[in-house]
Amino acid sequence: MLLLVNSCRKDKSQNLPLSKTELIAEAQSYFKDEIVNLPQLNDNNLRHSLDKTPLWDKASTRKISIGDAVIVPISYEQKIKIGYEDSKDEKELEKTSYLMLYRDKEQKMQAEWVTLLPTATSNGKKFVGTLIIEQWNGKFKRGYAIGDDEEIFSIEPSGEQIFKKIAYKRREYCFTINHYGYIRVGGYNGPQQLLGSESFCSGTANNGETQKTYGSSEGGGGGPEDYTYTIDCNYAINGTATWNTDCQTCIGGNTGITACADIKNQLDSFPCAKALVNQMSSLNSDISNLINQAFNKNDKTNLVFKPGMNLAGTAIDGQYTGVNKSGDKSFIILI
């Protein structure tokens, strides 16, 4: 009798839900064994051709309509922004895409590369825009266009719509998503350029009804509500952290940073640094002398302090730029 009771207890414990750590470990193992080496598509889509790496140390879990899912932020080899054609509202691909792994209704593991492109009318409570769900190598699975009034249209890559135009009479709306990035020229990144694009189409039935085709034959989730959330600059799902240009860092949300750091207010923990700051007011003449000695400065020397690269595209302080018409020597000090 004792053996029977213990056996029952053992079986019951095996049915307990996996912890967050176990879910992530299971997903990572599946990704490594089955997904990472999927053959690359040759479809001339820049987004598909980028080398990308899941950030497993930043993975999290969440409930979706059919169970638990593991959400993994992605790092890309190249910084790419995506945006709707004729729109200036561009989004960083790293901030609006992620890897999602879960078990479908048949308990088979699924791995999906999710890309979100919200419109300007999206807010923290409601997603409005385009949702693209693909395999890790970029093979299309399904997609949705979600409107301001929560209407949902199924979308497909424009190339897959050609045969449907012939077979059915249906109203159709197509749109283009552009890829923007920087091309390295002469050792530095030039201005942002249009590097590629991809087009999608959504159709309606003859009566104009909205298509709401959730899921697929490949065992997808329950619908757009399983996917429509964003990643903030601290790689937090649905996070509220934002990038602050003044201090060049991510603040707010779960970063633990609420404002740009004030170095002077933090010097009490660093006595040596505090002592140097206290002496700055009396060092003005000494600093001037150091600059004059370094650049042999006199009335014929011009020092220019500016941010940026030098003429060769590399960051070298003290670049000599020649003698102007007045005979003054010029140096650029990069800051």
C-alpha positions in Angstrom: 0.0 0.0 0.0 2.8 2.4 0.8 4.5 1.8 -2.5 1.2 2.4 -4.3 0.7 5.8 -2.5 4.2 6.9 -3.3 3.8 5.9 -7.0 0.6 8.1 -7.2 2.4 11.0 -5.7 5.2 10.7 -8.1 2.9 10.7 -11.1 1.0 13.7 -9.8 4.3 15.7 -9.3 5.3 15.0 -12.9 2.1 16.9 -14.1 3.0 20.1 -12.3 3.5 23.1 -14.5 7.1 24.0 -15.4 8.7 27.0 -13.6 9.9 30.0 -15.5 13.5 28.8 -15.5 12.4 25.3 -16.7 10.3 26.8 -19.5 13.1 29.0 -20.8 15.6 26.1 -20.6 13.2 23.8 -22.5 12.7 26.5 -25.2 16.4 27.2 -25.5 17.2 23.5 -25.9 14.5 23.2 -28.6 15.7 26.3 -30.4 19.3 25.0 -30.4 18.4 21.5 -31.6 15.6 22.2 -34.1 15.5 25.9 -35.2 18.8 27.7 -35.3 20.1 25.9 -38.4 17.0 26.3 -40.6 18.0 26.9 -44.2 18.2 30.6 -45.0 15.7 32.0 -47.5 17.0 33.6 -50.7 14.2 36.1 -51.2 16.2 39.4 -51.3 14.5 40.6 -48.1 17.0 42.6 -46.1 15.3 41.8 -42.8 15.5 38.1 -43.5 19.2 38.3 -44.4 20.3 39.8 -41.2 22.2 37.7 -38.7 20.3 37.7 -35.5 20.9 36.2 -32.0 18.3 35.5 -29.3 19.2 37.1 -25.9 18.4 34.2 -23.7 19.6 36.0 -20.6 16.8 38.5 -21.1 14.1 35.9 -21.8 10.8 36.1 -20.0 7.5 34.1 -19.9 3.9 35.2 -20.3 0.5 33.6 -20.6 -1.1 33.4 -24.0 -4.5 31.9 -25.0 -3.2 28.4 -25.3 -0.7 28.2 -22.4 2.7 29.6 -21.5 5.1 31.2 -24.0 8.7 32.2 -23.8 9.6 35.6 -25.1 13.2 36.3 -26.1 14.5 39.7 -27.3 16.7 39.6 -30.4 20.0 41.3 -31.2 20.8 42.0 -34.9 24.1 42.3 -36.6 23.1 45.6 -38.2 21.0 48.4 -36.8 17.9 48.6 -39.0 14.8 50.7 -38.7 11.5 49.8 -40.3 8.6 52.1 -41.2 5.6 52.4 -43.4 6.1 54.0 -46.8 5.4 57.7 -46.8 5.7 57.8 -43.0 8.5 59.4 -41.0 7.7 57.3 -37.9 10.4 54.6 -38.0 11.0 51.9 -35.4 14.2 50.0 -34.5 13.9 46.4 -35.5 15.4 45.3 -32.2 12.7 47.1 -30.2 9.8 45.8 -32.2 10.6 42.1 -32.8 11.3 39.0 -30.7 11.4 35.3 -30.7 8.3 33.5 -29.2 8.3 29.8 -28.3 5.3 27.8 -26.9 3.5 24.5 -27.2 0.5 24.4 -29.5 -2.8 22.6 -28.9 -1.1 19.3 -29.9 1.7 20.0 -27.4 4.2 20.4 -30.2 6.9 23.1 -29.7 6.6 26.1 -32.0 9.2 28.9 -32.5 8.1 32.1 -34.2 9.8 35.3 -35.2 7.4 38.1 -34.4 7.8 41.6 -35.9 5.5 44.4 -34.9 5.2 47.8 -36.6 2.8 50.1 -34.7 1.3 53.2 -36.1 1.4 56.6 -34.5 -2.1 55.9 -33.0 -0.9 52.9 -30.9 -0.7 53.4 -27.2 0.2 51.4 -24.2 -3.2 49.7 -24.0 -4.0 49.1 -27.6 -1.9 48.0 -30.5 -2.6 49.5 -34.0 -0.5 48.5 -36.9 1.0 45.4 -38.6 1.9 42.1 -37.0 4.1 39.6 -38.9 4.7 36.1 -37.7 7.4 34.1 -39.4 9.6 31.1 -38.9 13.1 31.9 -37.7 14.5 31.9 -41.2 11.8 34.3 -42.4 9.3 31.9 -44.0 5.9 33.5 -43.6 3.4 31.9 -41.3 0.6 34.5 -40.9 0.1 38.2 -40.4 -2.5 40.8 -39.4 -3.3 44.4 -40.0 -5.0 45.9 -36.9 -7.0 49.1 -37.2 -7.9 51.9 -34.8 -11.4 50.4 -34.2 -9.9 46.9 -33.5 -10.8 45.6 -36.9 -8.4 42.8 -37.9 -7.4 41.9 -41.5 -5.3 38.9 -42.4 -2.3 39.9 -44.5 0.2 38.0 -46.7 3.3 39.0 -48.6 2.2 40.6 -51.9 3.8 37.9 -54.0 1.5 35.3 -52.5 -1.6 37.3 -53.4 -1.2 37.1 -57.2 -3.1 33.8 -57.7 -5.9 35.0 -55.4 -6.5 38.1 -57.5 -7.2 35.8 -60.5 -9.3 33.2 -58.6 -11.5 35.6 -56.6 -13.1 39.0 -57.0 -12.1 40.8 -53.9 -11.2 44.2 -52.8 -7.6 44.4 -51.8 -5.3 46.8 -50.0 -1.5 46.6 -50.2 1.1 48.5 -48.4 4.9 48.7 -48.2 7.3 48.5 -45.2 10.7 50.1 -45.8 14.0 49.1 -44.3 16.4 51.9 -43.4 20.0 51.7 -42.3 23.5 53.1 -42.5 26.2 52.1 -45.0 29.8 52.4 -43.8 31.8 54.6 -46.1 35.4 55.7 -45.5 35.5 54.3 -42.0 32.2 55.9 -40.6 28.5 55.5 -41.0 27.0 57.8 -43.7 23.5 59.2 -43.6 20.6 56.8 -43.1 19.5 55.3 -46.4 16.6 53.2 -47.8 18.1 49.7 -48.0 15.1 47.6 -49.0 11.4 47.0 -48.6 8.7 44.4 -48.3 5.0 44.6 -49.3 1.9 43.0 -47.8 -1.7 42.8 -49.0 -4.9 42.4 -47.1 -8.2 41.4 -48.8 -11.8 41.5 -47.9 -14.6 39.2 -49.0 -17.1 40.5 -51.6 -19.4 41.7 -48.9 -16.6 43.7 -47.3 -16.5 41.8 -44.0 -13.3 41.9 -42.0 -11.3 38.7 -42.1 -10.5 37.2 -38.7 -8.6 34.0 -39.4 -6.8 33.2 -36.2 -4.3 30.4 -36.1 -3.1 28.2 -39.0 -2.5 24.7 -40.0 0.9 25.0 -38.5 -0.5 25.2 -35.0 -0.4 28.9 -34.3 -1.6 30.8 -31.2 -5.1 32.0 -30.6 -4.9 35.4 -32.4 -3.3 38.9 -32.5 -3.8 39.4 -28.8 -1.1 36.8 -28.1 1.5 38.9 -29.9 0.7 42.6 -29.8 3.0 44.0 -27.2 6.4 45.8 -27.5 9.9 45.7 -26.1 11.3 48.9 -24.5 15.0 50.0 -24.7 15.9 47.9 -21.6 14.6 44.8 -23.5 11.5 44.5 -21.2 8.3 43.2 -22.7 5.7 45.9 -22.5 8.2 48.0 -20.6 8.0 51.7 -20.1 11.7 52.6 -20.2 12.7 55.2 -22.8 15.9 56.3 -24.3 17.1 59.7 -23.0 19.2 61.6 -25.5 20.6 64.0 -22.9 22.3 61.3 -20.9 22.5 58.7 -23.7 21.0 55.9 -21.7 17.8 54.1 -21.1 15.8 55.4 -18.1 12.5 54.7 -16.4 10.7 51.4 -16.5 12.6 48.6 -14.7 16.1 50.2 -15.2 16.2 51.7 -11.7 17.2 55.0 -13.3 14.7 57.9 -13.0 16.8 60.7 -14.4 20.2 61.5 -15.9 23.0 61.0 -13.4 24.3 64.1 -11.7 28.0 63.4 -11.2 28.6 66.1 -8.7 25.9 64.7 -6.4 27.5 61.3 -6.5 31.0 62.3 -5.6 30.7 61.8 -1.8 31.4 58.1 -2.4 34.6 59.0 -4.3 36.8 61.3 -2.2 39.7 61.6 -4.7 37.3 62.6 -7.5 35.5 65.0 -5.3 38.8 66.7 -4.4 39.7 67.1 -8.1 36.3 68.7 -8.8 36.7 71.1 -5.9 40.1 72.2 -7.4 38.7 72.8 -10.9 38.0 76.5 -10.3 41.7 77.1 -9.4 43.0 75.1 -12.3 41.8 77.3 -15.2 45.2 78.8 -15.8 47.0 75.5 -15.5 44.6 73.9 -18.1 45.1 76.8 -20.4 48.9 76.3 -20.1 48.6 72.6 -20.9 46.6 73.3 -24.0 49.0 76.0 -25.2 52.0 73.7 -24.7 50.4 70.7 -26.4 49.5 72.7 -29.5 52.2 75.3 -29.4 49.3 77.8 -29.2 50.0 81.5 -29.8 48.1 84.3 -31.6 48.5 82.4 -34.8 46.9 79.1 -33.6 43.1 78.4 -33.7 41.6 75.6 -31.6 38.1 74.3 -32.5 36.2 72.0 -30.2 33.6 69.9 -32.0 31.9 66.5 -31.9 32.3 64.0 -34.8 34.9 62.3 -36.9 38.0 63.8 -38.5 38.5 64.1 -42.3 39.5 60.4 -42.6 36.5 59.2 -40.8 38.4 58.2 -37.6 38.2 59.7 -34.2 41.7 61.3 -33.7 42.0 64.2 -31.3 44.2 67.2 -32.3 43.7 66.9 -36.1 45.7 69.5 -37.9 43.6 71.1 -40.6 46.1 73.5 -42.2 46.8 77.2 -42.3 44.0 79.6 -43.2 44.3 82.8 -45.3 45.4 84.8 -42.3 48.3 82.4 -41.6 46.5 80.9 -38.5 47.2 77.2 -37.8 44.0 75.3 -37.0 43.5 72.2 -34.9 40.2 70.3 -34.2 39.7 68.9 -30.7 37.1 66.1 -30.9 34.7 65.9 -27.9 
